[in-house]
Amino acid sequence: MGRLLWGALFLSALILGAMVLTEAEVPLEPEEAIQRELNEKVTQQAIEEKIEAALARNDVEDARMYVDLGLEMHRPIRKELIDRVEAAEQPTAAAERGAMEFGTSFITGEGTSIAGLAGATASDFTVVGDVRDIIQEGGLMISGRPYDELMLGLATVGLAATGATVATGGLGAPAKIGISLFKAARRAGTLTAELGVAVGRAVRQAVDFGELGGMLRAAATFDNAAVRDAASVAVRRASTGSLARMLGDARHINDIAGPAETVRLLKYAKSPEELSDLARLSTRFGKSTRGVVELTGRTSLRAFKQGVRIMAVIIENLFAFIGWFASLIGMMLTRGVWRFSRRRRRVRAVNRTEPA
């Protein structure tokens, strides 16, 4: 038994030393991995810096998101900062600012704030935004000047989806939401070049640009029904394939985090795969997704560290490791004392039986 205990002690020390020297990692469960990294990266200082930066650029919604993230992570935030956020959120100031930004963005299709991006996507969800973009980009194309093929293609698919929405009682709405989000991101500069190329490739597969002449002529007459019909002819297929998947991922994020957050999150996706990762990430973190992405630098659940170095585990569980080795040593000492006592009893018994 004693040899087994000494062997266990020696083997434990040997394995532990080897893991420390080779910087081996202990695998973590996904939820534990996420929580560990959040605890490391989402600090009080990091959150307060984000809140102050948001207030400095008058982005109250962004400041509120970080306040909520801090509360969710149980990070103390200075009362002065929370008071400033709450003061900026007062109904009169917020409503006045939001109404102006929403209205301006509804007309121009451009916006960076929550209200502005909401106005931009709202106009795109109607015929107004798509017709506006078709007239603008189509006019440039007809005159031989440089135009944004992606915006023209998205607007065409958007008009066709609007027609499907009207004709089928809403079946085109999911695609329309995704298109509006991509267009708003394109204007806001949050659609990455890499993802823009992927979307553009998918749009070219879905739109017959040779059929756009009829749509542009209809747009010149401001006949919305005719424009929608012409767009439907130009769109070959948009309900399947990579375009449908990307539109679906964008819509999924929108359903959870809202249009403005979706537009802002798109700047972290450089491929359709990363967009899908962000969609999964939003399922886990909801409206705090962008805050988590910005503070951790992770755009995918898979990107969170799935292991931790054994030395970190030892430090975090120091008393447990000490207890483990102490218990082995204690068992060996106890056994040694017991064997010593037994030998002494035997010696005494022998001495008592021997003749004087």
Backbone torsions as a table, in degrees:
resi	resn	phi	psi	omega
1	MET	NA	-40.7	-179.9
2	GLY	-62.7	-41.5	179.0
3	ARG	-62.8	-37.8	178.5
4	LEU	-63.7	-40.8	179.2
5	LEU	-65.8	-44.8	176.9
6	TRP	-62.9	-38.3	177.5
7	GLY	-64.3	-41.6	178.3
8	ALA	-63.7	-41.5	179.0
9	LEU	-64.1	-47.4	-179.2
10	PHE	-63.7	-43.9	-178.5
11	LEU	-65.6	-41.0	179.1
12	SER	-61.7	-45.7	179.9
13	ALA	-65.0	-38.9	-179.7
14	LEU	-64.0	-49.0	-178.8
15	ILE	-63.8	-43.7	-179.0
16	LEU	-63.4	-43.0	178.8
17	GLY	-63.5	-40.2	179.2
18	ALA	-64.4	-40.5	-179.7
19	MET	-68.2	-35.8	178.0
20	VAL	-68.3	-45.9	-178.2
21	LEU	-64.9	-35.3	-179.3
22	THR	-90.1	3.0	-179.4
23	GLU	53.9	42.2	179.2
24	ALA	-66.3	153.9	-179.5
25	GLU	-114.8	145.9	175.7
26	VAL	-93.8	125.5	179.8
27	PRO	-64.3	146.3	-179.2
28	LEU	-119.0	151.9	170.2
29	GLU	-68.9	147.1	-176.3
30	PRO	-51.3	-45.5	-177.6
31	GLU	-66.1	-38.4	178.5
32	GLU	-67.7	-38.9	178.8
33	ALA	-62.0	-43.8	179.8
34	ILE	-64.2	-48.1	-177.2
35	GLN	-63.6	-38.3	179.8
36	ARG	-61.8	-45.2	-178.0
37	GLU	-71.8	-35.6	176.5
38	LEU	-62.7	-42.1	179.2
39	ASN	-62.6	-30.5	-179.3
40	GLU	-79.7	-42.4	-171.9
41	LYS	-93.8	-35.8	-176.0
42	VAL	-86.9	78.7	-178.8
43	THR	-95.3	165.2	177.6
44	GLN	-59.0	-44.8	-178.8
45	GLN	-62.0	-44.6	-179.0
46	ALA	-62.2	-42.7	-178.9
47	ILE	-67.7	-43.7	-178.9
48	GLU	-64.4	-36.4	176.6
49	GLU	-63.6	-39.6	177.9
50	LYS	-65.7	-40.0	179.8
51	ILE	-64.5	-46.0	-179.6
52	GLU	-62.8	-40.6	178.8
53	ALA	-64.2	-39.9	179.4
54	ALA	-65.5	-42.4	179.1
55	LEU	-66.2	-35.4	-179.6
56	ALA	-63.7	-32.8	178.5
57	ARG	-97.8	12.9	176.8
58	ASN	62.5	31.7	177.6
59	ASP	-100.9	82.5	-173.4
60	VAL	-66.5	-38.0	-179.1
61	GLU	-62.8	-38.3	178.0
62	ASP	-65.7	-42.0	178.6
63	ALA	-61.3	-41.9	179.7
64	ARG	-63.6	-38.4	-179.8
65	MET	-60.2	-41.5	-178.5
66	TYR	-73.4	-32.6	174.1
67	VAL	-61.8	-46.9	-179.9
68	ASP	-63.2	-38.8	178.6
69	LEU	-64.7	-40.9	177.9
70	GLY	-62.2	-42.3	178.2
71	LEU	-65.0	-40.7	179.5
72	GLU	-63.4	-35.4	-179.1
73	MET	-90.3	4.4	179.0
74	HIS	60.1	40.9	176.0
75	ARG	-99.5	127.8	178.6
76	PRO	-68.3	133.0	179.1
77	ILE	-119.8	137.4	-178.1
78	ARG	-54.7	135.2	-178.6
79	LYS	-60.0	-34.7	180.0
80	GLU	-60.1	-39.3	179.5
81	LEU	-68.4	-44.3	179.5
82	ILE	-62.5	-39.6	178.7
83	ASP	-62.6	-39.4	179.1
84	ARG	-65.5	-40.3	178.5
85	VAL	-64.9	-45.2	-178.9
86	GLU	-65.6	-35.4	177.7
87	ALA	-65.6	-39.6	178.9
88	ALA	-70.4	-18.8	-179.1
89	GLU	-92.2	4.5	-179.7
90	GLN	-56.6	137.5	-171.1
91	PRO	-49.1	-45.9	-175.2
92	THR	-63.3	-50.8	-177.8
93	ALA	-66.1	-43.5	-178.2
94	ALA	-65.0	-42.8	-178.3
95	ALA	-66.1	-41.8	-178.7
96	GLU	-65.2	-45.8	-179.7
97	ARG	-66.0	-44.0	-177.9
98	GLY	-65.4	-41.3	-179.0
99	ALA	-63.1	-41.3	-179.0
100	MET	-66.6	-45.7	-179.0
101	GLU	-66.8	-39.7	179.4
102	PHE	-63.0	-48.2	-177.8
103	GLY	-62.5	-44.9	179.5
104	THR	-61.9	-44.9	-178.0
105	SER	-70.5	-31.1	177.9
106	PHE	-61.5	-37.1	-177.8
107	ILE	-79.5	-45.6	-174.2
108	THR	-87.6	-23.1	-176.2
109	GLY	79.8	7.2	-178.5
110	GLU	-116.2	144.5	178.4
111	GLY	-177.8	152.9	179.1
112	THR	-124.7	-26.1	179.4
113	SER	-82.1	173.7	178.4
114	ILE	-59.4	-49.0	-178.8
115	ALA	-66.6	-40.1	-180.0
116	GLY	-64.1	-45.2	178.9
117	LEU	-67.6	-33.1	175.9
118	ALA	-64.1	-40.5	177.9
119	GLY	-66.5	-40.2	-179.9
120	ALA	-63.9	-45.3	-179.3
121	THR	-72.0	-30.5	178.3
122	ALA	-65.4	-41.5	179.9
123	SER	-68.3	-34.6	179.0
124	ASP	-70.9	-25.5	-179.5
125	PHE	-76.0	-13.8	173.1
126	THR	-100.3	-179.4	177.2
127	VAL	-70.1	-24.6	-173.1
128	VAL	-54.7	-52.9	-175.2
129	GLY	-64.6	-42.8	-178.6
130	ASP	-66.9	-43.7	178.6
131	VAL	-63.2	-40.7	178.2
132	ARG	-57.7	-45.8	-177.5
133	ASP	-72.2	-34.8	178.7
134	ILE	-66.7	-41.8	179.0
135	ILE	-65.4	-43.7	-177.3
136	GLN	-67.9	-55.2	-176.0
137	GLU	-74.9	-36.1	177.9
138	GLY	-65.2	-37.9	177.6
139	GLY	-62.6	-40.6	177.8
140	LEU	-65.2	-39.2	-179.4
141	MET	-65.2	-45.2	-178.7
142	ILE	-62.8	-38.1	-177.5
143	SER	-81.4	-1.6	178.1
144	GLY	81.0	11.6	178.4
145	ARG	-91.4	162.0	179.0
146	PRO	-60.1	135.9	179.2
147	TYR	-138.3	165.2	-178.6
148	ASP	-92.0	99.8	-177.5
149	GLU	-62.4	-36.9	-179.3
150	LEU	-63.9	-45.1	-180.0
151	MET	-65.0	-40.2	179.3
152	LEU	-65.4	-43.6	179.3
153	GLY	-65.0	-43.9	178.9
154	LEU	-63.2	-40.8	179.2
155	ALA	-63.8	-37.5	178.6
156	THR	-65.6	-47.6	177.5
157	VAL	-63.0	-36.2	179.2
158	GLY	-63.8	-41.7	177.9
159	LEU	-64.8	-41.3	178.2
160	ALA	-63.6	-39.1	178.4
161	ALA	-68.3	-34.7	176.2
162	THR	-63.1	-41.4	177.5
163	GLY	-62.5	-41.0	178.9
164	ALA	-65.3	-36.1	179.0
165	THR	-63.0	-45.7	-178.9
166	VAL	-67.3	-41.3	-173.4
167	ALA	-76.3	-31.4	-173.4
168	THR	-111.2	7.3	176.9
169	GLY	76.5	26.2	172.5
170	GLY	120.8	-0.8	-177.1
171	LEU	-66.4	-24.5	179.7
172	GLY	-87.4	-6.7	-175.6
173	ALA	-60.9	-44.5	-179.6
174	PRO	-56.5	-45.1	178.9
175	ALA	-65.5	-38.4	-177.8
176	LYS	-63.0	-38.2	179.2
177	ILE	-63.1	-46.8	179.8
178	GLY	-61.3	-41.6	179.0
179	ILE	-62.0	-45.0	179.7
180	SER	-60.6	-39.0	-179.7
181	LEU	-67.4	-42.3	179.3
182	PHE	-65.6	-39.1	179.3
183	LYS	-66.2	-42.8	178.6
184	ALA	-63.7	-39.2	178.8
185	ALA	-66.9	-37.2	178.2
186	ARG	-60.3	-44.3	-179.5
187	ARG	-71.4	-37.0	-178.0
188	ALA	-77.7	-9.7	180.0
189	GLY	80.3	17.2	-179.6
190	THR	-100.9	-2.7	174.5
191	LEU	-85.2	111.7	-176.2
192	THR	-63.5	154.0	-178.9
193	ALA	-59.8	-40.0	-177.5
194	GLU	-66.3	-46.0	178.9
195	LEU	-69.6	-34.4	177.1
196	GLY	-60.3	-38.7	177.2
197	VAL	-63.7	-43.3	-179.8
198	ALA	-64.7	-42.0	178.2
199	VAL	-66.0	-43.2	179.3
200	GLY	-60.6	-40.6	177.9
201	ARG	-62.6	-42.4	179.5
202	ALA	-67.5	-36.1	178.8
203	VAL	-66.3	-41.0	179.4
204	ARG	-63.8	-30.5	176.8
205	GLN	-73.9	-23.7	-176.0
206	ALA	-95.7	-23.0	-173.4
207	VAL	-115.4	133.1	174.0
208	ASP	-92.1	96.8	-175.4
209	PHE	-66.1	-17.5	176.5
210	GLY	-70.9	-17.6	-179.4
211	GLU	-96.0	5.3	-174.4
212	LEU	-74.7	-16.3	-178.3
213	GLY	-58.2	-46.5	-179.9
214	GLY	-62.3	-37.6	179.9
215	MET	-68.1	-39.2	179.9
216	LEU	-68.1	-37.0	177.0
217	ARG	-65.5	-39.6	178.2
218	ALA	-66.7	-37.8	179.6
219	ALA	-63.5	-33.0	-180.0
220	ALA	-66.2	-23.6	179.4
221	THR	-90.3	-5.4	-178.0
222	PHE	58.4	29.0	175.1
223	ASP	-92.2	98.3	-173.2
224	ASN	-61.0	-39.3	-179.5
225	ALA	-64.3	-42.8	179.5
226	ALA	-66.0	-37.7	178.8
227	VAL	-64.0	-43.2	179.2
228	ARG	-62.9	-41.8	179.4
229	ASP	-63.5	-42.4	-179.7
230	ALA	-67.0	-36.8	178.3
231	ALA	-65.0	-38.7	179.6
232	SER	-63.2	-33.2	178.0
233	VAL	-70.0	-38.7	-177.0
234	ALA	-72.6	-28.2	-177.9
235	VAL	-86.7	118.9	-177.0
236	ARG	-86.1	-49.8	178.9
237	ARG	-158.2	126.8	178.1
238	ALA	-138.1	-3.6	-176.7
239	SER	-88.5	-7.5	178.3
240	THR	-133.7	172.6	175.7
241	GLY	84.7	-167.5	-173.2
242	SER	-65.0	-36.3	179.5
243	LEU	-62.1	-44.3	179.4
244	ALA	-61.8	-39.7	179.8
245	ARG	-65.5	-42.9	-179.8
246	MET	-67.4	-41.1	176.9
247	LEU	-62.7	-37.9	179.0
248	GLY	-66.6	-40.7	178.2
249	ASP	-65.0	-42.7	178.6
250	ALA	-63.0	-41.7	178.8
251	ARG	-64.3	-37.9	179.8
252	HIS	-61.5	-45.4	178.1
253	ILE	-63.3	-41.2	179.2
254	ASN	-60.0	-42.7	-178.6
255	ASP	-62.2	-28.3	-176.8
256	ILE	-95.2	-46.2	-172.1
257	ALA	-105.8	-14.1	-178.5
258	GLY	96.7	162.1	-175.0
259	PRO	-63.9	-42.9	-177.1
260	ALA	-64.8	-44.0	179.1
261	GLU	-65.4	-35.6	178.3
262	THR	-62.6	-46.8	179.7
263	VAL	-59.9	-40.6	-179.9
264	ARG	-71.2	-35.3	-179.4
265	LEU	-69.4	-26.3	-176.8
266	LEU	-61.1	-20.8	-180.0
267	LYS	-71.2	-8.4	178.7
268	TYR	-99.5	-0.9	-179.1
269	ALA	-106.0	119.7	179.4
270	LYS	-108.4	5.9	179.0
271	SER	-160.1	162.6	175.7
272	PRO	-58.5	-33.1	179.5
273	GLU	-67.0	-41.2	178.9
274	GLU	-69.1	-31.1	175.0
275	LEU	-64.5	-41.5	176.7
276	SER	-63.9	-37.2	177.1
277	ASP	-62.4	-43.0	178.9
278	LEU	-63.8	-35.9	177.3
279	ALA	-62.3	-42.9	177.7
280	ARG	-67.5	-37.5	179.1
281	LEU	-63.8	-39.2	-179.8
282	SER	-66.0	-30.7	176.4
283	THR	-62.5	-35.1	-178.4
284	ARG	-80.5	-40.2	-171.0
285	PHE	-110.7	-5.9	175.3
286	GLY	61.2	-136.3	-175.9
287	LYS	-70.9	-11.6	178.2
288	SER	-90.3	6.1	-173.8
289	THR	-56.3	-47.3	-177.3
290	ARG	-65.2	-39.1	177.3
291	GLY	-59.9	-42.2	178.5
292	VAL	-65.0	-42.3	179.8
293	VAL	-63.0	-45.3	-176.3
294	GLU	-69.6	-34.4	-177.2
295	LEU	-83.1	-30.5	-178.1
296	THR	-101.6	-20.2	-175.8
297	GLY	74.6	16.3	-178.2
298	ARG	-106.1	128.7	178.2
299	THR	-110.0	6.4	-179.1
300	SER	-148.4	146.2	175.1
301	LEU	-60.4	-31.9	179.6
302	ARG	-70.4	-20.0	-176.9
303	ALA	-77.3	-18.4	177.4
304	PHE	-66.3	141.5	-177.8
305	LYS	-57.0	123.5	-177.6
306	GLN	-94.9	5.2	178.2
307	GLY	-149.1	164.3	178.7
308	VAL	-136.6	139.7	-177.7
309	ARG	-62.4	143.4	-175.0
310	ILE	-59.2	-33.8	179.6
311	MET	-62.1	-39.2	177.5
312	ALA	-65.2	-37.8	178.2
313	VAL	-65.1	-40.3	179.5
314	ILE	-62.7	-45.1	-178.9
315	ILE	-63.6	-44.3	-178.4
316	GLU	-68.1	-29.2	-178.0
317	ASN	-117.9	38.4	-173.6
318	LEU	-56.8	-45.8	-176.6
319	PHE	-66.4	-32.4	178.5
320	ALA	-67.3	-41.8	178.4
321	PHE	-66.7	-40.7	177.6
322	ILE	-61.9	-41.6	179.1
323	GLY	-62.2	-39.6	-179.7
324	TRP	-62.3	-51.0	-179.6
325	PHE	-68.1	-37.9	179.4
326	ALA	-63.3	-36.5	179.9
327	SER	-66.9	-39.4	177.2
328	LEU	-64.2	-45.8	179.9
329	ILE	-64.4	-41.2	179.4
330	GLY	-61.1	-42.0	179.0
331	MET	-64.0	-39.2	179.4
332	MET	-67.7	-42.2	178.5
333	LEU	-64.3	-41.4	179.1
334	THR	-61.9	-43.9	179.0
335	ARG	-64.4	-38.7	179.2
336	GLY	-63.4	-44.9	178.4
337	VAL	-61.9	-41.9	-179.1
338	TRP	-63.4	-42.0	-179.8
339	ARG	-68.2	-37.9	178.4
340	PHE	-64.1	-42.8	179.7
341	SER	-64.6	-38.8	-179.4
342	ARG	-65.1	-40.9	178.8
343	ARG	-63.3	-40.5	179.0
344	ARG	-63.2	-39.7	178.8
345	ARG	-64.2	-38.9	179.0
346	ARG	-64.3	-43.1	179.6
347	VAL	-61.6	-42.8	179.4
348	ARG	-64.1	-40.6	179.5
349	ALA	-63.3	-39.3	179.8
350	VAL	-66.3	-42.3	-179.3
351	ASN	-62.5	-35.3	-178.8
352	ARG	-71.9	-29.4	-177.3
353	THR	-85.0	-18.4	-178.5
354	GLU	-74.2	140.8	179.3
355	PRO	-68.6	147.1	-179.7
356	ALA	-69.9	NA	NA
